[in-house]
Structure formats: structure tokens, C-alpha cells
Amino acid sequence: MLTRPTLGHFIATRAELLARAGDVLGWIRAGSSRLRIGLELPLAQAAEAHRRLEARGTTGKVLFAAARPLT
């Protein structure tokens, strides 16, 4: 059986998590790494997002938009 690594394979402690997250967010802030948002849907269409993911019909990140601003 083959499995792919998960976050747990790379992060052993909270300190390591914070350090790695700081690196990634620093790269984004500096503009040397960018996030690609491939699909944005309202949360009510979560099933559609799953269908597209299962069919490999997405690229980039899938975001769910809140129906109203969170306060």
C-alpha cells in the first residue's frame, strides 16, 4: 500500500509548526511565493466543490465564501 505524506510527517512539535508556517507566510509576504486560488464557491455549494475535486477538475486552492461577513 502506498500513502502520501501528511502534515504530521513534517511537523513533530508546535515550535516546528510555527517555524515552518512563519517561513511560508514570509515567502508569501515577500512575493517570492504565491497562492493560486482556482475556485471560490459559496459554502452552500460545498458538494459541487467536492465533485470537482474528486474529478480532478480543479487547480490551485478551493475557497468557500461566507454568505455574510463574519463578525
PDB file with one MODEL, atoms N, CA, C and O in Angstrom:
MODEL        1
ATOM      1  N   MET A   1       0.833  -1.168   0.000  1.00  0.00           N
ATOM      2  CA  MET A   1       0.000   0.000   0.000  1.00  0.00           C
ATOM      3  C   MET A   1       0.891   1.248   0.000  1.00  0.00           C
ATOM      4  O   MET A   1       1.863   1.329   0.751  1.00  0.00           O
ATOM      5  N   LEU A   2       0.552   2.196  -0.835  1.00  0.00           N
ATOM      6  CA  LEU A   2       1.270   3.462  -0.894  1.00  0.00           C
ATOM      7  C   LEU A   2       0.411   4.558  -0.285  1.00  0.00           C
ATOM      8  O   LEU A   2      -0.798   4.616  -0.511  1.00  0.00           O
ATOM      9  N   THR A   3       1.041   5.411   0.479  1.00  0.00           N
ATOM     10  CA  THR A   3       0.349   6.577   1.020  1.00  0.00           C
ATOM     11  C   THR A   3       1.215   7.798   0.784  1.00  0.00           C
ATOM     12  O   THR A   3       2.424   7.686   0.579  1.00  0.00           O
ATOM     13  N   ARG A   4       0.607   8.930   0.812  1.00  0.00           N
ATOM     14  CA  ARG A   4       1.387  10.151   0.647  1.00  0.00           C
ATOM     15  C   ARG A   4       1.611  10.777   2.016  1.00  0.00           C
ATOM     16  O   ARG A   4       0.839  10.544   2.946  1.00  0.00           O
ATOM     17  N   PRO A   5       2.642  11.550   2.134  1.00  0.00           N
ATOM     18  CA  PRO A   5       2.915  12.196   3.420  1.00  0.00           C
ATOM     19  C   PRO A   5       1.806  13.178   3.793  1.00  0.00           C
ATOM     20  O   PRO A   5       1.157  13.763   2.926  1.00  0.00           O
ATOM     21  N   THR A   6       1.609  13.341   5.068  1.00  0.00           N
ATOM     22  CA  THR A   6       0.680  14.332   5.587  1.00  0.00           C
ATOM     23  C   THR A   6       1.466  15.320   6.438  1.00  0.00           C
ATOM     24  O   THR A   6       2.669  15.154   6.641  1.00  0.00           O
ATOM     25  N   LEU A   7       0.797  16.330   6.925  1.00  0.00           N
ATOM     26  CA  LEU A   7       1.461  17.345   7.739  1.00  0.00           C
ATOM     27  C   LEU A   7       2.195  16.727   8.916  1.00  0.00           C
ATOM     28  O   LEU A   7       3.276  17.188   9.285  1.00  0.00           O
ATOM     29  N   GLY A   8       1.621  15.691   9.507  1.00  0.00           N
ATOM     30  CA  GLY A   8       2.243  15.032  10.648  1.00  0.00           C
ATOM     31  C   GLY A   8       3.609  14.435  10.358  1.00  0.00           C
ATOM     32  O   GLY A   8       4.418  14.267  11.270  1.00  0.00           O
ATOM     33  N   HIS A   9       3.876  14.112   9.095  1.00  0.00           N
ATOM     34  CA  HIS A   9       5.181  13.578   8.717  1.00  0.00           C
ATOM     35  C   HIS A   9       6.272  14.654   8.735  1.00  0.00           C
ATOM     36  O   HIS A   9       7.458  14.329   8.790  1.00  0.00           O
ATOM     37  N   PHE A  10       5.884  15.918   8.688  1.00  0.00           N
ATOM     38  CA  PHE A  10       6.848  17.013   8.590  1.00  0.00           C
ATOM     39  C   PHE A  10       6.919  17.879   9.841  1.00  0.00           C
ATOM     40  O   PHE A  10       7.895  18.601  10.042  1.00  0.00           O
ATOM     41  N   ILE A  11       5.901  17.812  10.673  1.00  0.00           N
ATOM     42  CA  ILE A  11       5.812  18.672  11.855  1.00  0.00           C
ATOM     43  C   ILE A  11       5.738  17.783  13.092  1.00  0.00           C
ATOM     44  O   ILE A  11       4.744  17.089  13.306  1.00  0.00           O
ATOM     45  N   ALA A  12       6.784  17.807  13.900  1.00  0.00           N
ATOM     46  CA  ALA A  12       6.818  16.967  15.095  1.00  0.00           C
ATOM     47  C   ALA A  12       6.409  17.728  16.354  1.00  0.00           C
ATOM     48  O   ALA A  12       5.868  17.137  17.289  1.00  0.00           O
ATOM     49  N   THR A  13       6.665  19.039  16.381  1.00  0.00           N
ATOM     50  CA  THR A  13       6.383  19.839  17.575  1.00  0.00           C
ATOM     51  C   THR A  13       5.690  21.135  17.184  1.00  0.00           C
ATOM     52  O   THR A  13       5.704  21.532  16.019  1.00  0.00           O
ATOM     53  N   ARG A  14       5.091  21.783  18.156  1.00  0.00           N
ATOM     54  CA  ARG A  14       4.456  23.081  17.901  1.00  0.00           C
ATOM     55  C   ARG A  14       5.487  24.110  17.435  1.00  0.00           C
ATOM     56  O   ARG A  14       5.207  24.914  16.545  1.00  0.00           O
ATOM     57  N   ALA A  15       6.671  24.083  18.033  1.00  0.00           N
ATOM     58  CA  ALA A  15       7.723  25.023  17.628  1.00  0.00           C
ATOM     59  C   ALA A  15       8.079  24.831  16.156  1.00  0.00           C
ATOM     60  O   ALA A  15       8.283  25.806  15.433  1.00  0.00           O
ATOM     61  N   GLU A  16       8.152  23.593  15.718  1.00  0.00           N
ATOM     62  CA  GLU A  16       8.461  23.324  14.304  1.00  0.00           C
ATOM     63  C   GLU A  16       7.327  23.809  13.404  1.00  0.00           C
ATOM     64  O   GLU A  16       7.577  24.361  12.333  1.00  0.00           O
ATOM     65  N   LEU A  17       6.092  23.605  13.832  1.00  0.00           N
ATOM     66  CA  LEU A  17       4.943  24.092  13.071  1.00  0.00           C
ATOM     67  C   LEU A  17       5.016  25.607  12.915  1.00  0.00           C
ATOM     68  O   LEU A  17       4.847  26.127  11.813  1.00  0.00           O
ATOM     69  N   LEU A  18       5.269  26.317  14.013  1.00  0.00           N
ATOM     70  CA  LEU A  18       5.348  27.779  13.957  1.00  0.00           C
ATOM     71  C   LEU A  18       6.492  28.250  13.072  1.00  0.00           C
ATOM     72  O   LEU A  18       6.342  29.221  12.330  1.00  0.00           O
ATOM     73  N   ALA A  19       7.622  27.581  13.143  1.00  0.00           N
ATOM     74  CA  ALA A  19       8.771  27.962  12.317  1.00  0.00           C
ATOM     75  C   ALA A  19       8.466  27.760  10.836  1.00  0.00           C
ATOM     76  O   ALA A  19       8.736  28.639  10.018  1.00  0.00           O
ATOM     77  N   ARG A  20       7.905  26.604  10.491  1.00  0.00           N
ATOM     78  CA  ARG A  20       7.599  26.332   9.080  1.00  0.00           C
ATOM     79  C   ARG A  20       6.504  27.264   8.553  1.00  0.00           C
ATOM     80  O   ARG A  20       6.592  27.757   7.429  1.00  0.00           O
ATOM     81  N   ALA A  21       5.477  27.500   9.365  1.00  0.00           N
ATOM     82  CA  ALA A  21       4.406  28.413   8.950  1.00  0.00           C
ATOM     83  C   ALA A  21       4.967  29.817   8.759  1.00  0.00           C
ATOM     84  O   ALA A  21       4.593  30.517   7.818  1.00  0.00           O
ATOM     85  N   GLY A  22       5.870  30.229   9.659  1.00  0.00           N
ATOM     86  CA  GLY A  22       6.499  31.541   9.513  1.00  0.00           C
ATOM     87  C   GLY A  22       7.289  31.653   8.227  1.00  0.00           C
ATOM     88  O   GLY A  22       7.268  32.693   7.568  1.00  0.00           O
ATOM     89  N   ASP A  23       7.987  30.583   7.864  1.00  0.00           N
ATOM     90  CA  ASP A  23       8.729  30.581   6.600  1.00  0.00           C
ATOM     91  C   ASP A  23       7.785  30.773   5.418  1.00  0.00           C
ATOM     92  O   ASP A  23       8.011  31.637   4.570  1.00  0.00           O
ATOM     93  N   VAL A  24       6.735  29.970   5.365  1.00  0.00           N
ATOM     94  CA  VAL A  24       5.801  30.018   4.230  1.00  0.00           C
ATOM     95  C   VAL A  24       5.126  31.383   4.148  1.00  0.00           C
ATOM     96  O   VAL A  24       5.063  31.985   3.076  1.00  0.00           O
ATOM     97  N   LEU A  25       4.624  31.871   5.277  1.00  0.00           N
ATOM     98  CA  LEU A  25       3.951  33.174   5.254  1.00  0.00           C
ATOM     99  C   LEU A  25       4.931  34.298   4.914  1.00  0.00           C
ATOM    100  O   LEU A  25       4.549  35.281   4.278  1.00  0.00           O
ATOM    101  N   GLY A  26       6.168  34.159   5.326  1.00  0.00           N
ATOM    102  CA  GLY A  26       7.189  35.140   4.957  1.00  0.00           C
ATOM    103  C   GLY A  26       7.433  35.154   3.456  1.00  0.00           C
ATOM    104  O   GLY A  26       7.599  36.221   2.866  1.00  0.00           O
ATOM    105  N   TRP A  27       7.456  33.978   2.833  1.00  0.00           N
ATOM    106  CA  TRP A  27       7.642  33.911   1.381  1.00  0.00           C
ATOM    107  C   TRP A  27       6.483  34.578   0.663  1.00  0.00           C
ATOM    108  O   TRP A  27       6.679  35.290  -0.322  1.00  0.00           O
ATOM    109  N   ILE A  28       5.267  34.345   1.161  1.00  0.00           N
ATOM    110  CA  ILE A  28       4.092  34.967   0.542  1.00  0.00           C
ATOM    111  C   ILE A  28       4.163  36.480   0.714  1.00  0.00           C
ATOM    112  O   ILE A  28       3.924  37.220  -0.240  1.00  0.00           O
ATOM    113  N   ARG A  29       4.487  36.945   1.911  1.00  0.00           N
ATOM    114  CA  ARG A  29       4.593  38.384   2.190  1.00  0.00           C
ATOM    115  C   ARG A  29       5.644  39.036   1.296  1.00  0.00           C
ATOM    116  O   ARG A  29       5.448  40.151   0.812  1.00  0.00           O
ATOM    117  N   ALA A  30       6.757  38.339   1.079  1.00  0.00           N
ATOM    118  CA  ALA A  30       7.846  38.885   0.263  1.00  0.00           C
ATOM    119  C   ALA A  30       7.556  38.796  -1.236  1.00  0.00           C
ATOM    120  O   ALA A  30       8.274  39.383  -2.045  1.00  0.00           O
ATOM    121  N   GLY A  31       6.512  38.070  -1.601  1.00  0.00           N
ATOM    122  CA  GLY A  31       6.170  37.938  -3.014  1.00  0.00           C
ATOM    123  C   GLY A  31       6.951  36.870  -3.742  1.00  0.00           C
ATOM    124  O   GLY A  31       6.849  36.765  -4.964  1.00  0.00           O
ATOM    125  N   SER A  32       7.739  36.061  -3.018  1.00  0.00           N
ATOM    126  CA  SER A  32       8.516  35.017  -3.686  1.00  0.00           C
ATOM    127  C   SER A  32       7.733  33.718  -3.832  1.00  0.00           C
ATOM    128  O   SER A  32       8.197  32.779  -4.478  1.00  0.00           O
ATOM    129  N   SER A  33       6.562  33.666  -3.241  1.00  0.00           N
ATOM    130  CA  SER A  33       5.670  32.520  -3.399  1.00  0.00           C
ATOM    131  C   SER A  33       4.250  33.062  -3.458  1.00  0.00           C
ATOM    132  O   SER A  33       3.896  33.979  -2.716  1.00  0.00           O
ATOM    133  N   ARG A  34       3.452  32.501  -4.329  1.00  0.00           N
ATOM    134  CA  ARG A  34       2.072  32.974  -4.483  1.00  0.00           C
ATOM    135  C   ARG A  34       1.110  31.814  -4.350  1.00  0.00           C
ATOM    136  O   ARG A  34       1.419  30.682  -4.723  1.00  0.00           O
ATOM    137  N   LEU A  35      -0.060  32.110  -3.813  1.00  0.00           N
ATOM    138  CA  LEU A  35      -1.124  31.117  -3.740  1.00  0.00           C
ATOM    139  C   LEU A  35      -2.012  31.260  -4.963  1.00  0.00           C
ATOM    140  O   LEU A  35      -2.385  32.369  -5.345  1.00  0.00           O
ATOM    141  N   ARG A  36      -2.346  30.142  -5.570  1.00  0.00           N
ATOM    142  CA  ARG A  36      -3.254  30.174  -6.708  1.00  0.00           C
ATOM    143  C   ARG A  36      -4.634  29.752  -6.216  1.00  0.00           C
ATOM    144  O   ARG A  36      -4.824  28.622  -5.764  1.00  0.00           O
ATOM    145  N   ILE A  37      -5.588  30.663  -6.309  1.00  0.00           N
ATOM    146  CA  ILE A  37      -6.965  30.336  -5.953  1.00  0.00           C
ATOM    147  C   ILE A  37      -7.654  29.930  -7.238  1.00  0.00           C
ATOM    148  O   ILE A  37      -7.880  30.752  -8.126  1.00  0.00           O
ATOM    149  N   GLY A  38      -7.984  28.653  -7.326  1.00  0.00           N
ATOM    150  CA  GLY A  38      -8.556  28.120  -8.552  1.00  0.00           C
ATOM    151  C   GLY A  38     -10.069  28.146  -8.593  1.00  0.00           C
ATOM    152  O   GLY A  38     -10.663  28.135  -9.671  1.00  0.00           O
ATOM    153  N   LEU A  39     -10.703  28.180  -7.416  1.00  0.00           N
ATOM    154  CA  LEU A  39     -12.153  28.107  -7.369  1.00  0.00           C
ATOM    155  C   LEU A  39     -12.635  28.731  -6.082  1.00  0.00           C
ATOM    156  O   LEU A  39     -12.094  28.454  -5.012  1.00  0.00           O
ATOM    157  N   GLU A  40     -13.649  29.572  -6.177  1.00  0.00           N
ATOM    158  CA  GLU A  40     -14.286  30.147  -4.995  1.00  0.00           C
ATOM    159  C   GLU A  40     -15.780  29.942  -5.133  1.00  0.00           C
ATOM    160  O   GLU A  40     -16.393  30.374  -6.109  1.00  0.00           O
ATOM    161  N   LEU A  41     -16.355  29.285  -4.152  1.00  0.00           N
ATOM    162  CA  LEU A  41     -17.785  28.983  -4.169  1.00  0.00           C
ATOM    163  C   LEU A  41     -18.407  29.350  -2.830  1.00  0.00           C
ATOM    164  O   LEU A  41     -17.717  29.388  -1.812  1.00  0.00           O
ATOM    165  N   PRO A  42     -19.719  29.621  -2.827  1.00  0.00           N
ATOM    166  CA  PRO A  42     -20.385  29.795  -1.539  1.00  0.00           C
ATOM    167  C   PRO A  42     -20.400  28.465  -0.790  1.00  0.00           C
ATOM    168  O   PRO A  42     -20.409  27.402  -1.410  1.00  0.00           O
ATOM    169  N   LEU A  43     -20.402  28.521   0.521  1.00  0.00           N
ATOM    170  CA  LEU A  43     -20.384  27.311   1.327  1.00  0.00           C
ATOM    171  C   LEU A  43     -21.548  26.389   0.981  1.00  0.00           C
ATOM    172  O   LEU A  43     -21.425  25.169   1.093  1.00  0.00           O
ATOM    173  N   ALA A  44     -22.657  26.952   0.568  1.00  0.00           N
ATOM    174  CA  ALA A  44     -23.823  26.142   0.197  1.00  0.00           C
ATOM    175  C   ALA A  44     -23.523  25.222  -0.990  1.00  0.00           C
ATOM    176  O   ALA A  44     -24.257  24.261  -1.220  1.00  0.00           O
ATOM    177  N   GLN A  45     -22.464  25.498  -1.743  1.00  0.00           N
ATOM    178  CA  GLN A  45     -22.101  24.667  -2.895  1.00  0.00           C
ATOM    179  C   GLN A  45     -20.910  23.759  -2.596  1.00  0.00           C
ATOM    180  O   GLN A  45     -20.153  23.406  -3.501  1.00  0.00           O
ATOM    181  N   ALA A  46     -20.743  23.384  -1.335  1.00  0.00           N
ATOM    182  CA  ALA A  46     -19.633  22.516  -0.942  1.00  0.00           C
ATOM    183  C   ALA A  46     -19.659  21.190  -1.697  1.00  0.00           C
ATOM    184  O   ALA A  46     -18.606  20.664  -2.055  1.00  0.00           O
ATOM    185  N   ALA A  47     -20.843  20.646  -1.940  1.00  0.00           N
ATOM    186  CA  ALA A  47     -20.944  19.377  -2.667  1.00  0.00           C
ATOM    187  C   ALA A  47     -20.364  19.515  -4.079  1.00  0.00           C
ATOM    188  O   ALA A  47     -19.708  18.599  -4.575  1.00  0.00           O
ATOM    189  N   GLU A  48     -20.603  20.645  -4.716  1.00  0.00           N
ATOM    190  CA  GLU A  48     -20.050  20.882  -6.057  1.00  0.00           C
ATOM    191  C   GLU A  48     -18.526  20.937  -6.007  1.00  0.00           C
ATOM    192  O   GLU A  48     -17.850  20.406  -6.888  1.00  0.00           O
ATOM    193  N   ALA A  49     -17.994  21.576  -4.980  1.00  0.00           N
ATOM    194  CA  ALA A  49     -16.537  21.628  -4.828  1.00  0.00           C
ATOM    195  C   ALA A  49     -15.969  20.225  -4.685  1.00  0.00           C
ATOM    196  O   ALA A  49     -14.943  19.908  -5.287  1.00  0.00           O
ATOM    197  N   HIS A  50     -16.620  19.385  -3.901  1.00  0.00           N
ATOM    198  CA  HIS A  50     -16.147  18.007  -3.731  1.00  0.00           C
ATOM    199  C   HIS A  50     -16.215  17.230  -5.040  1.00  0.00           C
ATOM    200  O   HIS A  50     -15.308  16.459  -5.355  1.00  0.00           O
ATOM    201  N   ARG A  51     -17.288  17.431  -5.804  1.00  0.00           N
ATOM    202  CA  ARG A  51     -17.388  16.756  -7.111  1.00  0.00           C
ATOM    203  C   ARG A  51     -16.221  17.148  -8.009  1.00  0.00           C
ATOM    204  O   ARG A  51     -15.618  16.296  -8.663  1.00  0.00           O
ATOM    205  N   ARG A  52     -15.905  18.440  -8.037  1.00  0.00           N
ATOM    206  CA  ARG A  52     -14.801  18.900  -8.877  1.00  0.00           C
ATOM    207  C   ARG A  52     -13.451  18.362  -8.393  1.00  0.00           C
ATOM    208  O   ARG A  52     -12.603  17.990  -9.204  1.00  0.00           O
ATOM    209  N   LEU A  53     -13.256  18.322  -7.078  1.00  0.00           N
ATOM    210  CA  LEU A  53     -12.021  17.764  -6.533  1.00  0.00           C
ATOM    211  C   LEU A  53     -11.892  16.286  -6.892  1.00  0.00           C
ATOM    212  O   LEU A  53     -10.832  15.841  -7.333  1.00  0.00           O
ATOM    213  N   GLU A  54     -12.963  15.533  -6.705  1.00  0.00           N
ATOM    214  CA  GLU A  54     -12.936  14.097  -6.999  1.00  0.00           C
ATOM    215  C   GLU A  54     -12.676  13.831  -8.477  1.00  0.00           C
ATOM    216  O   GLU A  54     -12.026  12.844  -8.824  1.00  0.00           O
ATOM    217  N   ALA A  55     -13.175  14.699  -9.347  1.00  0.00           N
ATOM    218  CA  ALA A  55     -12.999  14.540 -10.791  1.00  0.00           C
ATOM    219  C   ALA A  55     -11.686  15.150 -11.273  1.00  0.00           C
ATOM    220  O   ALA A  55     -11.407  15.173 -12.472  1.00  0.00           O
ATOM    221  N   ARG A  56     -10.879  15.645 -10.327  1.00  0.00           N
ATOM    222  CA  ARG A  56      -9.624  16.317 -10.661  1.00  0.00           C
ATOM    223  C   ARG A  56      -9.856  17.496 -11.598  1.00  0.00           C
ATOM    224  O   ARG A  56      -9.081  17.751 -12.520  1.00  0.00           O
ATOM    225  N   GLY A  57     -10.939  18.198 -11.333  1.00  0.00           N
ATOM    226  CA  GLY A  57     -11.313  19.335 -12.160  1.00  0.00           C
ATOM    227  C   GLY A  57     -10.943  20.674 -11.552  1.00  0.00           C
ATOM    228  O   GLY A  57     -11.535  21.696 -11.900  1.00  0.00           O
ATOM    229  N   THR A  58      -9.975  20.683 -10.651  1.00  0.00           N
ATOM    230  CA  THR A  58      -9.568  21.930 -10.019  1.00  0.00           C
ATOM    231  C   THR A  58      -8.050  22.079 -10.094  1.00  0.00           C
ATOM    232  O   THR A  58      -7.320  21.091 -10.174  1.00  0.00           O
ATOM    233  N   THR A  59      -7.598  23.300 -10.067  1.00  0.00           N
ATOM    234  CA  THR A  59      -6.178  23.605  -9.889  1.00  0.00           C
ATOM    235  C   THR A  59      -6.114  24.708  -8.859  1.00  0.00           C
ATOM    236  O   THR A  59      -7.032  25.526  -8.784  1.00  0.00           O
ATOM    237  N   GLY A  60      -5.080  24.757  -8.077  1.00  0.00           N
ATOM    238  CA  GLY A  60      -4.974  25.767  -7.040  1.00  0.00           C
ATOM    239  C   GLY A  60      -5.852  25.433  -5.852  1.00  0.00           C
ATOM    240  O   GLY A  60      -6.327  24.307  -5.706  1.00  0.00           O
ATOM    241  N   LYS A  61      -6.057  26.415  -5.016  1.00  0.00           N
ATOM    242  CA  LYS A  61      -6.832  26.239  -3.792  1.00  0.00           C
ATOM    243  C   LYS A  61      -8.311  26.444  -4.059  1.00  0.00           C
ATOM    244  O   LYS A  61      -8.695  27.225  -4.929  1.00  0.00           O
ATOM    245  N   VAL A  62      -9.137  25.735  -3.301  1.00  0.00           N
ATOM    246  CA  VAL A  62     -10.582  25.887  -3.353  1.00  0.00           C
ATOM    247  C   VAL A  62     -11.003  26.628  -2.086  1.00  0.00           C
ATOM    248  O   VAL A  62     -10.726  26.178  -0.974  1.00  0.00           O
ATOM    249  N   LEU A  63     -11.669  27.760  -2.263  1.00  0.00           N
ATOM    250  CA  LEU A  63     -12.119  28.564  -1.127  1.00  0.00           C
ATOM    251  C   LEU A  63     -13.631  28.570  -1.059  1.00  0.00           C
ATOM    252  O   LEU A  63     -14.318  28.570  -2.080  1.00  0.00           O
ATOM    253  N   PHE A  64     -14.135  28.577   0.162  1.00  0.00           N
ATOM    254  CA  PHE A  64     -15.565  28.734   0.380  1.00  0.00           C
ATOM    255  C   PHE A  64     -15.810  30.127   0.930  1.00  0.00           C
ATOM    256  O   PHE A  64     -15.187  30.535   1.910  1.00  0.00           O
ATOM    257  N   ALA A  65     -16.713  30.850   0.297  1.00  0.00           N
ATOM    258  CA  ALA A  65     -17.044  32.206   0.722  1.00  0.00           C
ATOM    259  C   ALA A  65     -18.211  32.155   1.704  1.00  0.00           C
ATOM    260  O   ALA A  65     -19.184  31.429   1.500  1.00  0.00           O
ATOM    261  N   ALA A  66     -18.091  32.938   2.768  1.00  0.00           N
ATOM    262  CA  ALA A  66     -19.176  33.029   3.742  1.00  0.00           C
ATOM    263  C   ALA A  66     -20.344  33.782   3.107  1.00  0.00           C
ATOM    264  O   ALA A  66     -20.148  34.694   2.304  1.00  0.00           O
ATOM    265  N   ALA A  67     -21.546  33.388   3.476  1.00  0.00           N
ATOM    266  CA  ALA A  67     -22.747  34.030   2.931  1.00  0.00           C
ATOM    267  C   ALA A  67     -22.827  35.480   3.367  1.00  0.00           C
ATOM    268  O   ALA A  67     -23.333  36.326   2.629  1.00  0.00           O
ATOM    269  N   ARG A  68     -22.334  35.773   4.555  1.00  0.00           N
ATOM    270  CA  ARG A  68     -22.315  37.143   5.069  1.00  0.00           C
ATOM    271  C   ARG A  68     -21.020  37.341   5.839  1.00  0.00           C
ATOM    272  O   ARG A  68     -20.429  36.369   6.310  1.00  0.00           O
ATOM    273  N   PRO A  69     -20.580  38.553   5.970  1.00  0.00           N
ATOM    274  CA  PRO A  69     -19.323  38.788   6.690  1.00  0.00           C
ATOM    275  C   PRO A  69     -19.384  38.245   8.118  1.00  0.00           C
ATOM    276  O   PRO A  69     -20.393  38.398   8.806  1.00  0.00           O
ATOM    277  N   LEU A  70     -18.305  37.617   8.549  1.00  0.00           N
ATOM    278  CA  LEU A  70     -18.227  37.127   9.915  1.00  0.00           C
ATOM    279  C   LEU A  70     -17.844  38.273  10.828  1.00  0.00           C
ATOM    280  O   LEU A  70     -16.983  39.084  10.485  1.00  0.00           O
ATOM    281  N   THR A  71     -18.475  38.346  11.984  1.00  0.00           N
ATOM    282  CA  THR A  71     -18.151  39.414  12.938  1.00  0.00           C
ATOM    283  C   THR A  71     -17.641  38.848  14.230  1.00  0.00           C
ATOM    284  O   THR A  71     -17.319  39.602  15.149  1.00  0.00           O
TER     285      THR A  71
ENDMDL
END
